[in-house]
Amino acid sequence: MSAAKPGVVDVQVSYDRASQSQLAVQVPNLTRQLSEIELTDQASVDRANEIILRCKQWIESVDRIMDRVRDATHKAWKAAIKAQDEFKDPVLKPMAALESAVTNFIVEAQQAARRKQEAADREQERLNRAEAKRVADELSALGATKAEIKQAKAEIKSTAAPVVEPIAEASTGQSVRMLYSAEVVDMKVFLKYLAGDEYLLQLFKYSQSFRKAVESELRGEATNRKDAYSIPGTKLVKTPSSAWRG
């Protein structure tokens, strides 16, 4: 990858196709040896070890060829992302700030209108009750029937407060909605509550990301404690492992 002008991504990738072809010829023999060997005694284990080491050498040879390609394309990818970000940043950053300001302004306007509407509704309800009582007293004095008085009171109480409009709404091409999230602030309290809530227990039981995060921490405990590991609700998993060095 040669030096490029700022904002320009120059990609040059090459690799040794001849060496790659030589390695490709070895594939059938290696795969056959790997699949056909049977472990019956020390000699067969030694033979398997030789095959494994030969395969590791083959893999290292492949990596030596292709790492250059991978590194070059990775550098080109990073350079492209950097150039793209640098080109957009002068607009993206102030635009994001303005987007946030507009969203907050509209949300605050809607919340303020909602609070005013609730206050107006309460005040209208108070006025309606007072007016309904006044009218009921007048109708009663005039000799109106209970049904007439009841109907008059119902009509007065159904009077709605004037609608309070927010000072700003979402413009054309914009939609505003409230996003909700949550975060754990006290793990001990949360886990105690979790243990007694069947719905949450099931929710987290089937959450793969939650299980992976917990089991990642448990692996560290298992590695430290080994056969002494004992945590209720979990089990120790032992997996044999070997390392081959040429």
ZANU-651209 format. One record per atom (N, C-alpha, C): residue in one letter; x, y, z. Coordinates in steps of 0.05 Angstrom, whole numbers, plus 5000, padded with zeros to 4 digits. Example, Ala and Ser with C-alpha at 12.3 -4.5 7.8 and 13.67 -1.06 7.14 Angstrom:
2
A526448865156 A524649105156 A526449345156 S525749555142 S527349795143 S525850015157 
This chain:
246
M501749765000 M500050005000 M501850255000 S501850404979 S503550644976 S502350874990 A503951084994 A503051335006 A500851464989 A498751555001 A496551674986 A496051954996 K494752114979 K494052384987 K491852375008 P491752585025 P489652585046 P486852565033 G485252395044 G482552355033 G482352165010 V484652055002 V484751864979 V485751594990 V484251384984 V485051114993 V486250964969 D488850884972 D490250744951 D490750454960 V489650264945 V489749984953 V491449824933 Q493549694943 Q495149524926 Q495549254940 V494549044929 V494648784942 V495848574922 S497848424931 S498948204914 S499847974932 Y499947734921 Y500847514936 Y501947304917 D503547114928 D504946914913 D503046684905 R502046704880 R500146494871 R501546224867 A504046234859 A505545984854 A505845824880 S506645964901 S506945824927 S504245724937 Q502145884932 Q499445794940 Q498645544925 S499345524900 S498645284884 S500145044895 Q502645074903 Q504244854914 Q502944754940 L501944934956 L500644864981 L497944724975 A496544814955 A493944694948 A494244404940 V496444334927 V496944054919 V497143864943 Q497943964966 Q498343804990 Q495743745005 V493643894998 V491143875014 V489943595014 P489543464991 P488243194992 P489742995009 N492443005008 N494042815023 N493742865053 L493943125061 L493743195089 L490943125100 T488843195086 T486143135096 T485742835098 R486942675079 R486642385080 R488042275105 Q490442375110 Q491942275133 Q490542345159 L489442585160 L488042675185 L485542505190 S484142425170 S481642275174 S482041975176 E484241865166 E484541585165 E486041465189 I487641625203 I489241515224 I487541425248 E488141195259 E486741085282 E488641075306 L487741155328 L489341155353 L489040895367 T491140735368 T491040465381 T493240425401 D495540565397 D497840525415 D499640775414 Q501940755427 Q503740985428 Q504741055400 A505240855383 A506240905357 A504241065340 S501740995343 S499641135328 S499341425338 V499741465365 V499641735376 V501941895365 D504341775364 D506641915353 D506241985324 R505041795309 R504441845281 R502442075278 A500342075295 A498342295294 A499642565301 N501542555319 N502942805327 N504542905303 E505842725288 E507442815265 E505542945244 I503242825240 I501342925220 I500343205229 I499743225255 I498743485265 I500943705261 L503443635268 L505543835265 L505943905235 R505743715217 R506043765189 R503743955180 C501343905190 C499044075183 C499344355193 K500444375217 K500944645229 K502944795212 Q505044655203 Q507044785185 Q505744875159 W503944715149 W502444785124 W500745035129 I499345035152 I497645275158 I499345525161 E501745495174 E503545725177 E504445835149 S504845645131 S505645725103 S503445875090 V500945775093 V498645925082 V498446195093 D498746215120 D498546475133 D500646675124 R503146565119 R505246745110 R504546875083 I503146725066 I502346825040 I500047025043 M497946935057 M495447085058 M495447305078 D497147295098 D497247515118 D497747785105 R499447785084 R500048035070 R497548145057 V495947965045 V493448045033 V491548155054 R491248005075 R489448085097 R490248345109 D492848375114 D493848625126 D493448865108 A493948825082 A493649045063 A490649125061 T488948925059 T486048995057 T485049115083 H486049015105 H485249135131 H486149425133 K488649475125 K489549755126 K487949925107 A487249815084 A485649965064 A482850025076 W481749825089 W479149855102 W479250065123 K481250065140 K481550265161 K481950545149 A483550555128 A484050815115 A481550925103 A479950745091 A477350825079 A475450935100 I475250795122 I473550875144 I474451145155 K477051175159 K478151425169 K477551655150 A478051605124 A477651815104 A474651895103 Q472951695104 Q470051735104 Q469251905128 D470251825152 D469451975176 D470552255176 E473052295167 E474252555166 E472652735147 F471752625125 F470252775105 F467552865116 K466252695131 K463552755141 K463452905167 D465652885183 D465652995210 D464853295212 P465853465194 P465053755196 P462053795195 V460653615182 V457653635181 V456353465202 L457453215206 L456153025224 L455953135253 K458153245263 K458153325291 K456153545297 P456253775282 P454253975288 P451453895282 M451153715261 M448453615255 M447353455278 A449053275290 A448153115312 A447353285336 A448953505340 A448253685362 A445553825357 L445153905332 L442554035326 L440253845327 E440653595317 E438553385319 E437753345348 S439753325366 S439153285394 S437653525406 A438553765398 A437254005409 A434354025399 V433853965373 V431153975363 V429353765376 T430453525379 T428853305392 T428153375421 N430153475436 N429653555464 N427653785465 F427853975447 F425954205447 F423154115443 I422753925423 I420053835416 I418953665440 V420653495451 V419753325473 V418953495497 E420653695503 E420053875526 E417454025521 A417054115495 A414554255488 A412154075492 Q412453825483 Q410253635486 Q409653575516 Q411753545531 Q411353495560 Q410053735574 A410953975567 A409754215578 A406854235571 A406154175546 A403354185537 A401753975552 R402953745556 R401453535570 R400853615599 R402853745612 R402453835640 R400254055641 K400354235622 K398354445621 K395554335615 Q395454135598 Q392954005591 Q391753875616 E393453725631 E392553595655 E391553795675 A392954025678 A392054235697 A389454355687 A389254395661 A386754515650 A384454315653 D384954055650 D382853855654 D381853855683 R383753875702 R383053875730 R381354125737 E382254355726 E380754605731 E378054595718 Q377754485694 Q375254465681 Q373354275696 E374454065707 E372853875723 E371754015748 R373554185760 R372554335784 R370354525777 L370754675754 L368754855746 L366154715738 N366354485725 N364054335717 N362454245742 R363854145762 R362454055786 R360954285799 A362254515801 A360954755813 A358554845797 E358854855770 E356654935753 E354454735754 A355054485755 A353054275756 A351354305781 K352754355803 K351354395829 K349554635828 R350554855816 R348955105815 R346455065798 V346854935774 V344554885757 V342554695769 A343554495783 A341854295796 A340154435818 D341354615833 D339854765853 D337654935841 E338355065818 E336355235805 E334055065794 L334754845781 L332654675769 L330954555791 S332154485813 S330654375835 S328654575846 A329654825848 A327855035858 A325555085839 L326055045813 L323955085793 L322054845790 G322754625806 G320954395806 G321654185784 A324054185774 A324853995754 A325053715766 T324553515750 T324753235759 T327653155764 K327952925778 K330652825783 K332052755757 A330552645739 A331652555713 A332652805697 E331153025698 E331953265684 E334453385697 I334453385723 I336853495738 I339253325732 K338953055732 K341252875726 K342352915698 Q340552945678 Q341452985651 Q342853255648 A341853465661 A343153725659 A345953715672 K346253585695 K348853555708 K350853405690 A349753185677 A351553025660 A352553185636 E350853355625 E351653515602 E353753715610 I353353835634 I355354035643 I357953905650 K357953675662 K360453535670 K361953425646 S360553395623 S361953295600 S363453515584 T363153765594 T364553985580 T367553945583 A368953935560 A371853895560 A373454155562 A375754135573 A377554375575 A378654435547 P379354685542 P380554755516 P383054585512 V383554505487 V385954345481 V388454525481 V390454425496 V392954575497 V394854465476 E395654625457 E397554535436 E400354605444 P402254415439 P405054475445 P406054695427 I408154845436 I409155065420 I410754965396 A411354705395 A412854595372 A412154305368 E412054225343 E411553945336 E413753855316 A413853595312 A415853485293 A415153585265 S417253675250 S416853785223 S416753555203 T416253625178 T416153425157 T418853285155 G418753015153 G421152855151 G422352785178 Q421052865200 Q422152795226 Q419952655242 S420852465258 S419052335277 S420452335304 V418852385325 V419952395352 V418652185369 R420152035383 R419051835402 R420951805426 M419851715447 M421451675472 M422651395472 L425251375476 L426551115478 L426951045507 Y426450795514 Y426650715542 Y428750495544 S430350515565 S432450315571 S432550285601 A434350125611 A434650085640 A437549995645 E438450055669 E441149965677 E441149875706 V442749685713 V442849575740 V444549765757 V443349855779 V444850045797 V445649905823 D444249675830 D444949525854 D444549225847 M446749095841 M446648815831 M445448625852 K446048675878 K445048495899 K442048525901 V440948765900 V438048805901 V436748685877 F437948735853 F436848625828 F436648325829 L438848195836 L438847905836 L436947785856 K436547925879 K434547835899 K431747845887 Y431248065873 Y428648095861 Y428247895838 L430447855822 L430347665800 L429547385810 A430647305833 A430247035843 A427246985850 G425747195855 G422947165862 G421047235840 D422047305817 D420247385795 D420447175772 E418447015769 E418546795750 E418846895721 Y417547115715 Y417647225688 Y420547305681 L421847455700 L424547535695 L426447305694 L425947105711 L427646865711 L427646735683 Q425246705672 Q425046585645 Q426246765624 L425847025627 L427047215608 L430047195607 F431347185630 F434247175630 F435246885625 K433546695630 K434346415624 K434846375594 Y433146505578 Y433446475549 Y435046695535 S436246865551 S437847085540 S440646985536 Q441446945510 Q444046835504 Q446347025513 S445947285509 S447947485516 S448447485546 F446247465562 F446447455591 F447947205600 R447246975589 R448646725596 R451546735589 K452246845565 K455046855557 K456647035575 A455447265584 A456847445601 A457347315628 V455347185639 V455647055665 V457646825663 E457346655643 E459146425640 E461946505634 S462346735622 S465046845618 S466446895645 E464947005664 E466047055690 E466446795705 L464646605702 L464846345715 L467246185705 R467946225680 R470346085669 R472846165685 G472946425691 G475246525707 G475346395734 E473046365747 E472946235773 E473645935771 A472745805749 A473345525746 A476345485741 T477545665726 T480445655720 T482045685746 N481145865763 N482545915789 N482145685809 R479645585811 R479045385832 R479445105822 K479345055796 K479644795785 K477644595797 D478544365807 D476744165817 D475344245843 A476344465855 A475044565880 A472744745874 Y472244795847 Y470044975839 Y467344865848 S465645035861 S463044945869 S461245185873 I459645255853 I457745475855 I455045365848 P453145385867 P450445275863 P449145385837 G447745205823 G446445275798 G448245265774 T450745195778 T452645175756 T454044905758 K455444825736 K457044585738 K459744635726 L461744485736 L464444505726 L464644345700 V465744475679 V466044345653 V469044325648 K470044075644 K472844025640 K473243925611 T474944065596 T475443995568 T478443955564 P479143705556 P482043655551 P483143835529 S485543925532 S486844095512 S489744035510 S490844065485 S493644015480 S494744245464 A497344275463 A498644485447 A500944355432 W501244415406 W503344305389 W505244525381 R507744485385 R509744675376 R511744535358 G512244655335 G514144535317 G517044555325 
